[in-house]
Amino acid sequence: MLGPVPWQQVHSFFRTLRRENLPFEIPIIVLAPPPIPGMAVVQEIFHGFDGVAYKRLPETGGTVNDLLSAGLVQARCVTLLCGSTSSIGSTDRRMVDGAGVMLMASIETELHSCLSQGMPVILELHTQDSVRFLKRFPSYDPPHPGTGTGHSMLEAFHDHPRFASGGIFTASCLGALCAKAYYTPGFAELIEALVLGPDSEQTSFPWQISLPHGFVGKTYANLAVHLLSPEFGAVCLGLYRSCFNDGSMGACYVVTNPAPDTMLRADDLIILLGNDKFAYKMFELGLIKGAVGARKSGEVSKAPSPRFDDPLSPQKAGAAEWDVYDTSMAEAPLPSLPHVEQELREARKMLSESLSREAFLRSQLQAVKGIKGSQLDANGVPSLPEMSPQTLSMDTLQPPRQGHFGKGAPPSESQPLQLPAGTYCSRC
C-alpha cells in the first residue's frame, strides 16, 4: 500500500482471495504506512480471514528492503495499491504516481538479480498519464528488437503493453465500463457475475490454467472441444499469451475467442469458465496458474504460525523483528489504545462529577424537606417522599426571580405556589 487506502478496498480484495469456491489458500501479507487500522478493521479483516498478516511501514513509505523482508523472492504476486490522492505529498500533479513507478522499477530490478522474473507485479495508478514514466516492458524481460522501450505519445493507454498484460490499472477504466454499459444492456451485470462469483449466485467462475499436457501444437478448437467434454464441463473464453515467442512472460496480451485454427504454444494460458469440481480437478493436476504448490483450502498448515505485526500496538523504536500477531485464536487479545484509555478516564471523571452533583442536590432536598438521616435506603441514598403538585413550593429548588412570572409581584418566599389539581410547574 503506497499510501492511506480505504480499508473497505482491502476487505474486498481479501474476500476475492478467500472465496469459498477456491480450492487453494495463499497467504497474504499487507505492508502499509500509517495511519494504522483501527480496532474494528482489525477484528473484521485480520481476524476475519485466515492466513493474513500485517506489517507496519514507516511514514515515508516502503522500500524494496521492506518487501524483501516480507518474502518478495518467494511471493507469487505483488500488488501495489496507490492510495488516496489526499495523502500525496508532492505538489506537482505530474508526479502523483512517482512513488509507485519508482518502487515498481526497483522491484523488477531486484527480481532480475534474483532470477525470479515472471512473477506478476501489478501497479495501480492515479492517472493514465503516469504510464509515460514506465518502460514498455518489465526490466527483467530480454530485449525485443524493433519494439522500443520508451513511451510513445502516440500510443493510447489501453494499447500499452503493461496494460494489455494486466500489469497496470487505473480507476478511470471503470468509467469506460460504465459508458460501455450504456450502449450494451446487461454488460454491467455480466461483469458483476464474473467478478463477485458466489455473491452473485453463480455456479461457474473464471479460471486461468496452463495448457494441458499433449496440446502443444494443436489448435484452439481441439482444446475447446476437449474441455467441453462431460469430464470437465468448462467453456473456453480465450488465451493469455506472450507477445514474443521467446519464452518471456513480461509482455502478454489477451486473445478473446481466438480463431479455431489458432495454434497453441507451450506458454499459453487458458481463460475459461468452470464450476467448483473443475477447479479442484485442475488444482490437483497442478494446472491453475499461480496456485502450484499452494496449500489446499481448509487444510491445516503444519508450518509454524506466521509472524504478524500488531496494528494496534505502538511503534517500537529500533524493532528489527515483527511482533507475533496470531489470528488463529478464537478471540485474540487486543492491546489497549491510548485514545481509548483517555476517553475512559474522561468518562469516569464525568461520572464522578455527576454523582457529586446528585449527592449535593439530594442533600439540599433532604435539608428542605426535613428528611432525617434514618430515612436512607440500603445504598445510603436518601429516599425522597412523594410531593403533591398542589404543595410544591418554588423556593424548594431556588429563589424566585423578579419579573419571572410576568406582571404582578412574584409569589412570597414563605407561601407555597398553589397550582390547580393535576398540573405541574413548567420550571420543574
Wavefront OBJ file of the C-alpha trace (Angstrom):
o trace
v 0.000 0.000 0.000
v 1.701 3.159 -1.265
v -0.456 5.441 0.876
v -3.504 5.501 3.129
v -6.044 3.284 1.383
v -9.692 2.844 2.385
v -9.707 -0.434 4.259
v -13.000 -1.337 2.579
v -10.979 -1.752 -0.616
v -8.578 -4.100 1.154
v -11.510 -6.029 2.619
v -12.988 -6.564 -0.863
v -9.552 -7.656 -2.072
v -9.371 -10.263 0.684
v -12.883 -11.537 0.063
v -11.955 -12.349 -3.522
v -8.884 -14.327 -2.430
v -10.803 -16.138 0.332
v -13.874 -17.214 -1.620
v -15.411 -20.493 -0.556
v -15.135 -21.964 -4.060
v -11.347 -21.552 -4.217
v -9.608 -24.939 -3.912
v -6.419 -23.363 -2.526
v -5.341 -20.788 0.041
v -2.352 -18.487 -0.436
v -1.014 -16.378 2.483
v -1.475 -12.613 2.153
v 0.873 -10.020 3.650
v -0.211 -6.376 3.849
v 2.506 -3.718 4.084
v 1.033 -0.302 4.832
v 2.246 3.059 6.183
v 0.405 5.000 8.913
v -2.324 5.621 9.820
v -2.695 2.122 11.178
v -6.086 0.393 11.005
v -8.477 0.759 13.910
v -9.846 -1.922 16.179
v -12.946 -2.547 14.053
v -10.810 -3.082 10.940
v -8.506 -5.478 12.773
v -11.420 -7.551 14.005
v -13.133 -7.649 10.593
v -10.124 -8.144 8.316
v -7.163 -9.524 10.213
v -9.300 -11.706 12.483
v -11.967 -12.469 9.881
v -9.676 -14.053 7.284
v -7.168 -16.848 7.784
v -3.584 -16.538 6.629
v -3.478 -12.716 6.561
v -0.541 -10.756 8.010
v 0.150 -7.062 8.519
v 3.482 -5.228 8.562
v 3.751 -1.593 9.514
v 5.792 0.608 7.177
v 7.407 3.942 8.086
v 5.580 7.153 7.290
v 7.859 7.767 4.317
v 6.568 4.597 2.632
v 8.004 1.214 1.808
v 11.189 0.216 0.031
v 12.447 -2.900 -1.690
v 14.142 -3.937 1.551
v 10.742 -3.990 3.270
v 9.409 -6.232 0.530
v 12.434 -8.499 0.751
v 11.932 -8.894 4.498
v 8.324 -9.880 3.775
v 9.398 -12.575 1.308
v 9.447 -10.838 -2.070
v 11.537 -13.512 -3.755
v 9.168 -16.294 -2.635
v 5.971 -14.338 -3.414
v 3.531 -15.431 -6.105
v 2.328 -11.912 -6.902
v 2.892 -8.309 -5.765
v 0.104 -5.712 -5.923
v 0.854 -2.026 -5.315
v -2.247 -0.026 -4.356
v -1.828 3.687 -4.970
v -3.867 5.012 -2.027
v -5.944 8.171 -1.842
v -4.873 11.351 -3.627
v -5.264 13.375 -0.424
v -2.176 11.679 1.031
v 0.177 12.687 -1.781
v 2.970 14.926 -0.536
v 4.141 16.226 -3.914
v 2.573 19.448 -5.167
v 3.407 18.552 -8.773
v 0.436 16.622 -10.116
v 2.652 15.099 -12.801
v 4.452 13.154 -10.065
v 1.292 11.889 -8.410
v 2.371 8.273 -9.121
v 6.106 8.840 -8.677
v 6.450 6.612 -5.614
v 4.650 3.702 -7.251
v 6.581 3.952 -10.516
v 9.936 4.043 -8.730
v 9.035 1.135 -6.448
v 7.840 -0.962 -9.364
v 11.105 -0.342 -11.239
v 13.087 -1.289 -8.118
v 11.094 -4.495 -7.700
v 11.686 -5.539 -11.298
v 15.408 -4.850 -10.958
v 15.554 -6.939 -7.769
v 13.642 -9.785 -9.388
v 16.060 -9.717 -12.321
v 19.050 -10.002 -9.983
v 17.374 -12.841 -8.056
v 16.413 -14.683 -11.251
v 12.741 -14.531 -10.216
v 11.464 -12.842 -13.356
v 7.990 -13.767 -14.479
v 6.295 -13.041 -11.154
v 3.318 -10.689 -11.742
v 3.761 -7.156 -10.370
v 0.576 -5.082 -10.601
v 0.584 -1.309 -10.102
v -2.485 0.857 -9.550
v -2.103 4.374 -10.963
v -3.907 7.568 -10.015
v -3.875 8.822 -13.589
v -3.292 7.311 -17.007
v -0.675 9.944 -17.882
v 1.765 8.332 -15.422
v 2.281 5.475 -17.853
v 4.822 7.638 -19.714
v 7.257 7.151 -16.819
v 7.206 3.363 -17.223
v 9.153 1.229 -19.613
v 7.070 -0.572 -22.183
v 8.243 -3.953 -20.892
v 9.487 -5.159 -17.490
v 13.173 -4.673 -16.760
v 13.771 -8.412 -16.490
v 12.413 -9.092 -19.993
v 15.028 -9.772 -22.678
v 15.456 -7.074 -25.346
v 12.892 -7.185 -28.126
v 14.399 -5.748 -31.343
v 12.279 -3.234 -33.175
v 9.834 -2.587 -30.340
v 11.487 0.201 -28.347
v 11.499 0.544 -24.585
v 10.356 4.138 -24.023
v 6.855 5.555 -24.008
v 5.313 6.771 -27.250
v 2.991 9.788 -27.101
v 1.016 8.322 -29.991
v 0.239 5.140 -28.057
v -3.070 5.061 -26.173
v -3.178 3.878 -22.577
v -5.203 0.769 -23.393
v -2.657 -0.155 -26.090
v 0.313 -0.047 -23.733
v 1.917 -3.500 -23.285
v 1.777 -3.231 -19.495
v -1.953 -2.536 -19.543
v -2.584 -5.284 -22.092
v -0.801 -7.775 -19.837
v -2.661 -6.635 -16.693
v 0.398 -5.043 -15.099
v -1.111 -1.584 -14.545
v -4.601 -0.421 -13.675
v -6.362 2.874 -13.052
v -9.812 3.695 -11.732
v -10.636 5.559 -14.945
v -11.116 2.142 -16.547
v -14.294 1.800 -14.517
v -15.660 4.904 -16.242
v -15.150 3.212 -19.583
v -17.106 0.211 -18.306
v -20.000 2.452 -17.298
v -20.016 4.052 -20.753
v -19.972 0.605 -22.338
v -22.933 -0.453 -20.222
v -24.987 2.429 -21.640
v -24.711 1.069 -25.181
v -24.666 -2.635 -24.240
v -27.503 -3.537 -21.838
v -26.540 -6.304 -19.420
v -22.825 -5.562 -19.676
v -22.575 -4.395 -16.054
v -24.473 -7.468 -14.850
v -22.076 -9.728 -16.745
v -19.010 -8.079 -15.191
v -20.631 -8.308 -11.754
v -21.290 -12.026 -12.195
v -17.691 -12.667 -13.269
v -16.112 -10.613 -10.515
v -18.306 -11.296 -7.478
v -18.639 -15.027 -8.071
v -20.644 -16.713 -5.270
v -22.080 -13.369 -4.137
v -23.932 -13.146 -7.445
v -25.320 -16.707 -7.063
v -23.154 -18.060 -9.887
v -22.091 -21.698 -10.168
v -19.311 -21.153 -12.738
v -16.320 -18.889 -12.235
v -13.415 -17.618 -14.362
v -10.142 -19.513 -14.063
v -6.726 -19.310 -15.682
v -4.938 -22.597 -16.262
v -1.798 -23.740 -18.016
v -2.029 -25.622 -21.261
v -2.881 -29.290 -20.544
v -0.382 -31.963 -21.472
v -0.396 -33.011 -25.107
v -1.957 -29.888 -26.635
v 1.198 -28.045 -27.703
v 0.968 -27.598 -31.467
v -2.739 -28.418 -31.609
v -5.499 -25.962 -32.444
v -7.651 -23.894 -30.130
v -10.714 -25.785 -31.416
v -9.236 -29.101 -30.234
v -8.732 -27.650 -26.749
v -12.236 -26.131 -26.569
v -13.886 -29.436 -27.529
v -11.743 -31.326 -25.010
v -12.663 -29.017 -22.114
v -16.367 -29.090 -23.067
v -16.492 -32.849 -22.525
v -18.507 -34.182 -19.546
v -15.252 -34.895 -17.729
v -14.523 -31.164 -17.369
v -17.600 -29.170 -18.420
v -15.673 -25.917 -18.910
v -16.160 -23.189 -21.532
v -13.054 -21.614 -23.057
v -13.115 -17.810 -23.298
v -9.698 -17.013 -24.710
v -5.923 -17.179 -24.415
v -3.357 -15.217 -22.427
v -0.145 -15.434 -24.401
v 3.240 -13.780 -24.720
v 3.769 -11.034 -27.265
v 7.018 -12.687 -28.350
v 7.634 -16.356 -28.909
v 10.812 -16.323 -26.833
v 9.556 -17.648 -23.509
v 9.284 -14.220 -21.848
v 6.093 -13.644 -19.817
v 6.583 -9.957 -19.061
v 4.728 -8.696 -22.145
v 1.491 -10.595 -22.716
v -1.970 -9.917 -24.061
v -5.440 -11.469 -24.035
v -6.962 -13.036 -27.144
v -10.717 -13.281 -26.658
v -12.417 -16.025 -28.680
v -9.456 -16.729 -30.963
v -9.871 -18.335 -34.352
v -10.476 -22.108 -34.194
v -7.301 -22.842 -36.167
v -5.067 -20.849 -33.765
v -2.023 -22.960 -32.965
v -1.353 -23.412 -29.247
v 2.049 -22.688 -27.697
v 3.625 -24.154 -24.575
v 3.499 -20.845 -22.692
v -0.183 -20.167 -23.459
v -2.576 -19.763 -20.537
v -6.250 -20.664 -20.954
v -9.030 -18.395 -19.660
v -12.268 -20.317 -19.130
v -15.425 -20.729 -17.059
v -15.783 -23.763 -14.808
v -17.520 -24.908 -11.662
v -16.057 -25.928 -8.300
v -15.435 -29.532 -9.312
v -13.479 -28.423 -12.355
v -11.372 -26.078 -10.229
v -10.489 -28.813 -7.732
v -9.561 -31.176 -10.564
v -7.285 -28.560 -12.164
v -5.717 -27.790 -8.794
v -4.909 -31.436 -8.181
v -3.346 -31.632 -11.647
v -1.262 -28.527 -10.897
v -2.671 -26.537 -13.809
v -4.151 -23.485 -12.058
v -1.818 -20.574 -12.714
v -0.240 -19.160 -9.544
v -1.509 -21.955 -7.289
v 1.068 -24.669 -7.933
v 2.312 -25.934 -4.574
v -0.231 -23.870 -2.614
v -1.981 -25.207 0.468
v -5.329 -26.848 -0.135
v -8.286 -24.847 1.110
v -9.338 -25.924 4.595
v -6.140 -27.876 5.144
v -4.366 -27.274 8.460
v -0.870 -25.991 7.896
v 1.976 -27.918 9.542
v 4.256 -24.913 9.316
v 4.665 -22.604 12.319
v 2.230 -19.729 12.699
v 3.083 -16.708 10.533
v 4.540 -13.639 12.174
v 2.255 -10.662 12.422
v 2.885 -7.028 13.192
v 0.271 -5.863 15.669
v -1.638 -2.956 14.067
v -2.872 -1.814 17.458
v 0.397 -1.662 19.357
v 2.571 1.481 19.378
v 5.613 1.521 17.125
v 8.649 0.064 18.837
v 11.788 2.117 18.424
v 14.511 0.125 16.693
v 12.433 -3.039 16.441
v 14.059 -5.298 13.893
v 11.581 -8.178 14.021
v 7.855 -8.275 13.568
v 5.671 -8.694 16.611
v 3.837 -12.001 16.813
v 0.193 -11.390 15.988
v -1.550 -14.755 15.945
v -5.054 -14.501 14.461
v -5.741 -18.208 14.737
v -7.074 -17.736 18.259
v -10.824 -17.706 18.724
v -10.611 -14.328 20.436
v -7.184 -12.760 20.163
v -6.281 -10.319 22.954
v -6.082 -6.746 21.729
v -3.820 -4.213 23.442
v -5.492 -1.060 24.713
v -5.353 2.078 22.622
v -4.067 5.354 24.120
v -7.050 7.364 22.887
v -9.477 4.764 24.249
v -7.829 4.986 27.663
v -8.127 8.778 27.538
v -11.830 8.564 26.688
v -12.303 6.104 29.536
v -10.644 8.469 32.020
v -12.798 11.373 30.849
v -15.952 9.263 31.118
v -15.059 8.237 34.661
v -14.398 11.875 35.578
v -17.764 12.944 34.185
v -19.481 10.130 36.081
v -17.793 11.171 39.321
v -18.859 14.794 38.837
v -22.405 13.730 38.030
v -22.608 11.611 41.198
v -21.259 14.518 43.262
v -23.905 16.861 41.870
v -26.596 14.300 42.526
v -25.437 13.862 46.122
v -25.401 17.647 46.631
v -28.937 18.084 45.273
v -30.210 15.227 47.393
v -28.628 16.776 50.473
v -30.349 20.074 49.671
v -33.688 18.360 49.220
v -33.112 16.461 52.455
v -32.491 19.705 54.341
v -35.542 21.424 52.851
v -37.972 18.578 53.397
v -36.558 17.562 56.724
v -35.544 14.093 55.695
v -33.847 12.526 58.665
v -30.671 10.525 58.474
v -32.556 7.396 59.380
v -34.560 7.572 56.157
v -31.839 6.162 53.968
v -32.025 3.150 51.724
v -29.585 0.238 51.698
v -27.159 2.206 49.490
v -27.111 5.219 51.803
v -29.143 7.361 49.398
v -31.987 9.441 50.910
v -35.416 8.210 49.930
v -37.491 11.070 48.611
v -41.150 11.277 49.690
v -43.870 11.814 47.166
v -44.648 15.520 46.750
v -48.068 16.727 45.707
v -48.225 19.262 42.867
v -50.532 21.420 44.968
v -47.954 21.882 47.741
v -44.812 22.189 45.605
v -43.052 25.415 46.593
v -40.856 27.370 44.176
v -38.351 28.205 46.884
v -37.785 24.493 47.359
v -35.315 24.486 44.490
v -34.201 28.107 44.059
v -35.402 31.600 44.999
v -37.862 33.236 42.599
v -36.645 35.979 40.292
v -38.318 39.370 39.905
v -40.456 39.561 36.772
v -40.232 35.861 36.061
v -43.983 35.431 36.280
v -44.771 38.489 34.147
v -46.959 41.244 35.562
v -47.527 41.458 39.271
v -45.389 40.576 42.227
v -43.694 37.206 42.457
v -45.027 34.639 44.951
v -43.983 35.105 48.501
v -40.984 33.105 49.641
v -42.892 31.925 52.706
v -46.087 30.846 50.940
v -46.185 27.866 48.597
v -47.167 28.228 44.972
v -50.732 26.990 44.571
v -51.353 25.074 41.301
v -54.578 23.516 40.081
v -55.001 19.824 40.690
v -53.295 17.605 38.156
v -50.903 20.298 36.865
v -47.188 20.829 37.346
v -44.952 23.824 37.311
v -43.202 24.270 33.950
v -39.954 25.150 35.733
v -39.870 21.694 37.301
l 1 2 3 4 5 6 7 8 9 10 11 12 13 14 15 16 17 18 19 20 21 22 23 24 25 26 27 28 29 30 31 32 33 34 35 36 37 38 39 40 41 42 43 44 45 46 47 48 49 50 51 52 53 54 55 56 57 58 59 60 61 62 63 64 65 66 67 68 69 70 71 72 73 74 75 76 77 78 79 80 81 82 83 84 85 86 87 88 89 90 91 92 93 94 95 96 97 98 99 100 101 102 103 104 105 106 107 108 109 110 111 112 113 114 115 116 117 118 119 120 121 122 123 124 125 126 127 128 129 130 131 132 133 134 135 136 137 138 139 140 141 142 143 144 145 146 147 148 149 150 151 152 153 154 155 156 157 158 159 160 161 162 163 164 165 166 167 168 169 170 171 172 173 174 175 176 177 178 179 180 181 182 183 184 185 186 187 188 189 190 191 192 193 194 195 196 197 198 199 200 201 202 203 204 205 206 207 208 209 210 211 212 213 214 215 216 217 218 219 220 221 222 223 224 225 226 227 228 229 230 231 232 233 234 235 236 237 238 239 240 241 242 243 244 245 246 247 248 249 250 251 252 253 254 255 256 257 258 259 260 261 262 263 264 265 266 267 268 269 270 271 272 273 274 275 276 277 278 279 280 281 282 283 284 285 286 287 288 289 290 291 292 293 294 295 296 297 298 299 300 301 302 303 304 305 306 307 308 309 310 311 312 313 314 315 316 317 318 319 320 321 322 323 324 325 326 327 328 329 330 331 332 333 334 335 336 337 338 339 340 341 342 343 344 345 346 347 348 349 350 351 352 353 354 355 356 357 358 359 360 361 362 363 364 365 366 367 368 369 370 371 372 373 374 375 376 377 378 379 380 381 382 383 384 385 386 387 388 389 390 391 392 393 394 395 396 397 398 399 400 401 402 403 404 405 406 407 408 409 410 411 412 413 414 415 416 417 418 419 420 421 422 423 424 425 426 427 428
